[in-house]
Amino acid sequence: AEYMGVLVRDLKLWINKVLATRDPSWFVVDLLSDLADGLMLMIATEVLTGKFRDALFIQNATRREQREVNVGLVRQMLSARGVSTEGWTVDGIVSKRADETIALVGAMRRVFRD
């Protein structure tokens, strides 16, 4: 459990460093909740890939189906850049599953090391 806490903290620090390059006011407080709607994930993905979001992206995704569209778009963008989709699903991210969120952010960090 302690290892998991350290891992989550490290991944949160990493993604916040990525987000801060776009706008210092954007940051993740709770890794699971703050990534579940896809907005912070999309911003981080844009910073890391240099590509901008699809017109289908929903800025204020309040319904589950909207969050699934957003995370699905992120998944496509990351997969195209070689980020592994093993260990995480759109449903897992939207459902705030710790193991899947950790797998996603860890995979992002492995590909986009600074």
Contacts in CASP RR format, 6 or more apart in sequence:
PFRMAT RR
TARGET T0000
AUTHOR 0000-0000-0000
METHOD contacts of the structure
MODEL  1
AEYMGVLVRDLKLWINKVLATRDPSWFVVDLLSDLADGLMLMIATEVLTG
KFRDALFIQNATRREQREVNVGLVRQMLSARGVSTEGWTVDGIVSKRADE
TIALVGAMRRVFRD
4 98 0 8 1.000
4 102 0 8 1.000
7 102 0 8 1.000
8 31 0 8 1.000
8 98 0 8 1.000
8 102 0 8 1.000
11 31 0 8 1.000
11 102 0 8 1.000
11 105 0 8 1.000
11 106 0 8 1.000
11 109 0 8 1.000
12 28 0 8 1.000
12 31 0 8 1.000
14 105 0 8 1.000
14 109 0 8 1.000
15 28 0 8 1.000
15 31 0 8 1.000
15 35 0 8 1.000
15 40 0 8 1.000
15 44 0 8 1.000
15 105 0 8 1.000
15 108 0 8 1.000
16 27 0 8 1.000
16 28 0 8 1.000
17 114 0 8 1.000
18 44 0 8 1.000
18 47 0 8 1.000
18 48 0 8 1.000
18 112 0 8 1.000
19 26 0 8 1.000
19 27 0 8 1.000
19 28 0 8 1.000
19 40 0 8 1.000
19 43 0 8 1.000
19 44 0 8 1.000
19 47 0 8 1.000
20 26 0 8 1.000
20 27 0 8 1.000
21 47 0 8 1.000
22 43 0 8 1.000
22 46 0 8 1.000
22 47 0 8 1.000
23 43 0 8 1.000
26 40 0 8 1.000
26 43 0 8 1.000
28 34 0 8 1.000
28 35 0 8 1.000
28 40 0 8 1.000
31 101 0 8 1.000
31 102 0 8 1.000
31 105 0 8 1.000
32 96 0 8 1.000
32 97 0 8 1.000
32 98 0 8 1.000
32 101 0 8 1.000
33 96 0 8 1.000
34 40 0 8 1.000
35 41 0 8 1.000
35 93 0 8 1.000
35 101 0 8 1.000
35 104 0 8 1.000
35 105 0 8 1.000
36 67 0 8 1.000
36 71 0 8 1.000
36 93 0 8 1.000
36 94 0 8 1.000
36 95 0 8 1.000
36 96 0 8 1.000
37 61 0 8 1.000
37 66 0 8 1.000
37 67 0 8 1.000
37 70 0 8 1.000
37 94 0 8 1.000
38 61 0 8 1.000
38 67 0 8 1.000
38 70 0 8 1.000
38 71 0 8 1.000
38 74 0 8 1.000
38 93 0 8 1.000
39 59 0 8 1.000
39 61 0 8 1.000
39 70 0 8 1.000
41 70 0 8 1.000
41 71 0 8 1.000
41 74 0 8 1.000
41 93 0 8 1.000
41 104 0 8 1.000
42 53 0 8 1.000
42 57 0 8 1.000
42 70 0 8 1.000
42 73 0 8 1.000
42 74 0 8 1.000
44 108 0 8 1.000
45 51 0 8 1.000
45 74 0 8 1.000
45 77 0 8 1.000
45 78 0 8 1.000
45 108 0 8 1.000
46 52 0 8 1.000
46 53 0 8 1.000
48 81 0 8 1.000
48 108 0 8 1.000
48 111 0 8 1.000
48 112 0 8 1.000
49 77 0 8 1.000
49 78 0 8 1.000
49 81 0 8 1.000
51 77 0 8 1.000
53 73 0 8 1.000
54 73 0 8 1.000
56 69 0 8 1.000
56 73 0 8 1.000
57 69 0 8 1.000
57 70 0 8 1.000
57 73 0 8 1.000
58 66 0 8 1.000
58 69 0 8 1.000
58 70 0 8 1.000
61 67 0 8 1.000
61 69 0 8 1.000
61 70 0 8 1.000
64 94 0 8 1.000
67 94 0 8 1.000
68 90 0 8 1.000
68 91 0 8 1.000
68 94 0 8 1.000
71 90 0 8 1.000
71 93 0 8 1.000
71 94 0 8 1.000
72 90 0 8 1.000
75 85 0 8 1.000
75 90 0 8 1.000
78 85 0 8 1.000
78 107 0 8 1.000
78 108 0 8 1.000
78 111 0 8 1.000
79 85 0 8 1.000
81 111 0 8 1.000
82 111 0 8 1.000
83 107 0 8 1.000
83 108 0 8 1.000
83 110 0 8 1.000
83 111 0 8 1.000
84 107 0 8 1.000
84 110 0 8 1.000
84 111 0 8 1.000
85 107 0 8 1.000
86 103 0 8 1.000
86 107 0 8 1.000
87 99 0 8 1.000
87 100 0 8 1.000
87 103 0 8 1.000
88 100 0 8 1.000
88 101 0 8 1.000
88 103 0 8 1.000
88 104 0 8 1.000
88 107 0 8 1.000
89 100 0 8 1.000
92 100 0 8 1.000
92 101 0 8 1.000
93 100 0 8 1.000
93 101 0 8 1.000
93 104 0 8 1.000
END
